[in-house]
């Protein structure tokens, strides 16, 4: 497991040894099982390799130690302060959409404006857990309403693949394979968007009745988490990319 994370981060045994203040020989012995690490050494190596908290627990267990990082349900009493923060962020972002997702892009919470993403979506796609990436690209959901599907799909799949590779999360790899296999009859997915001088980012251009909504997104996470669940939560907020889209939301489009 140590070798896998080291290679995933493209770090040599020597470089990792220098950062952990041990010899390269010791790193080699740990990877081959010829030496057994202390709990502190496992924690140090995981920190240097930026291993996600969930995977740090697995590293600890593989070395014979109990997990260090707790994993609580979002609805647990101890998570009340987190829920309050999420509620304030979601409510404060209205009238624009905002969602909270977990590490696998499953929906945890959303504000009322985010209902527009579920409008007209088949019931089977809204069964728990609702996956935001699946909603974004499924042909019967947002994938069928995105006017710039090819470029948005390329960006989302790239992001998902990087997350799968960087986290070692098999759920993300499986989700990537599913989404990459979606077919869109009549849509050329090979069209490449060449950024122009006025471009800043790739917007989501969504057909909404006789309107075209143009939005971009930002993603925020909690700082210094020591709980697995909290470390994996992400808040995605959607912002209008033009005055027409802003006006549409202020007129109650997302309510």
N, C-alpha and C positions, 0 to 999 in steps of 0.2 A: 504493500500500500504506500509506503514511503517513497519507493522508487517511482511508482505511478504518479504521485503528486509532484515529485521533483521533475519528472520528465514533462508533465503537463505544463509546469511553469517554466520549462526550458532553462533549468538551473543545473549546473554541473555539481558533482559531489564536492569538488574543491570549493566552489563558491558557497554552497550551503554550509560546509564545514567552517568557512571563515566567518559567515554571519552568525553561526551558532556557537562559535568559539570552541570548536572541537577539531579533531584531526579528520582529514578525508578518509583515512583508514577506518576510523570509528564509524563514519557514515556508511562506508562500504559494509562493515560488519553488521550494522543495524539492518541494512537492506537484505543481506543474505541470511540473517537469523543467527549469525555467529556471536552476536552481542545482544543483550536485552537492555532496552532504555529505561531510565527512571521516568516517573510520571512527569517530572519537571522537564526532562529532555523532550518527551513527546509534545508537551505544550509549546516548548520553545521552537521546535522544528515546524509544528503546525502554524505557529505565528509567522515564522520567516517565509513559509510557503503560501501564506494567505489562504489557508484551508477554511472553507465554510464551517460554522459551528457544528452543524449536523455531522459533517464528515470528521471533525475533530473528535467527537464522541466515539465514532467508529474506530478511529486510530487508537484512542485510549483503550477501548475494549479489546482490540486486536493485540495490544501489548499487555493485556491482563489487568487493566485498571478499570474502575467504575467510571461511567460518564460524569463529566464535570458540569456541562451546560444543561439546564433544565429545559423541558419542552412543554409549555402549558397551552391549553386551548384558549383561543381568543376570548371565549365567554367565561373563562375562569375568573373567580373573584379577584385574584392577584393581578389580573390584567385590566382592572377598572381604569387605571390612569392611562393606559394605552388606548382603550376604547374611547375615553373622553377626548383624547388628542385626535384620534381618527374622526370622531363625530364633528369636532370643531373644524377640522380641515375640510371635510366633505361639505358641511353646511356653508362654510365660509366661501367656498368656491362657486356656489350657485349665483347666477343661473346657468353656469357652464357645467358640463359633465365632469365627474371625478369618480374614480373607482379605487378600491384597495384589493390587491391580489397577493397570493402567496407565492412560494418559490416555483410552483408549477403553473403559474398564471391562472389559478382558479380564483374566482371571485369571492372575496371575503366580505366586502361592504361596498355600497355605492350611494350616491346622492340621487335625488329625484330626477335631475336633469339627465342622468345616464340611462333613463328608461328609453330614450330614443334609439339606443343601440339594440334593444330587445324588441322593438316594434316590428311586428310581422314575422318574427323569427319562429320557425317550427318548434313545437313543444319539446321534441326530443333533444334539441340543442339547449333547452333551458332547464333540463334536469340537473339536479345537484350531483357533483359540483359543476357549476357553470364555468367554462374555460374561456377567458377573455381573448386569448390568441385564436382559439377556434372560432369564436364569434366574429373576430376581425376578418378572417380569411375564408370562412365557409361560403360556398356559392349561394346557399340559401339564407345567409345572414348578411353581414356587412360586405363580404366579398362580392356579392351581387349588386351592391349599391356604390362601391368605390369607383369613381370615374377615372382615377389614376391607379388602378389596381396593380398594374405591372410593377411600377416603381415602389409602391407601398409594400407589396408582397415581397419584393427583393430585399427591402430594408428590414422587414419583420423577420424573415427567414434567416437573414444574416445575423441579426441580433439573437435569435433563438439558438442558432447553431453555436455561436460564440459562448452563450450561457451554458449550453449543454457540455461543451468541451471544457470550459473553465470550472464548472461545478462538479463534474462527474456524476450528475443526476440523470439516471436512466430514464426518468419520466420525461425530461425535456428532449432527450434524443428520440424517444418514441413519438412525442408530439410533433417534433420536427418532421419525421418521416411521414406522419399522417398529413400534415398541412402541405408539405411539398408535393404530395400526390394528388391534391385537389385539381380538378379539371374545370376549365372555364371556356365552354364552346364559344368560338368567335372572338376570343380575346388573345391578342398576341402578347405572350408573357416575355418575349425576348426584346421588347422595345426598351432601349436604354435611355434614361433621361439625362441629358447633358446640362449641368447647371449653367444658368445664364448669369450675367453680371448682377442682376437684381435679386437672385435667389439667396436665401439665408438658410433654409431648411426645406425638407420635403413635407408638404402639408397633406392632410387627409381631405380629399375632395369627395364629398358625399352627396348623392342625389337624395333630396328630401322633398317629395312632391314636385312642385314646379320650381323649387329652389335648389341652389348648389351651395352647400356649406363647406367652408374651407377652415380647417383647424390644424393646429400643431399640438404636441403633447410634451409634458415634462414629467419626470419620475423622481420621487423623493423617497428616502429611506430613513430609518431611525439611526441616530448616531450612537456609538459605543454600546451596542446591545450585548447582553450576556445570556439571553434566552433564545433558544433555537427559533421559536415561532416569530418573535419580534425581529430577529435578524433577517428573516426571510420575507417580511412584509414590505410591499412597495406601494406607494400612492401615485397613481397616474392621473394627472390633471390635464384637461383638454381646454385649449385657448382659441378664441377666434383669430383667424388669420387676416380678416378684413372687416370693414365696418358693416357690410351687409350681414355677415354671419353673426356678429355681435348683436345687431339689431334684432335678428330673428330669435335669438335666445332671450333677449330682454322682453320680447313680445310674448314669451311663454311657450316657445317651441319645445323646450325640454321638460316641461312640467307635466 
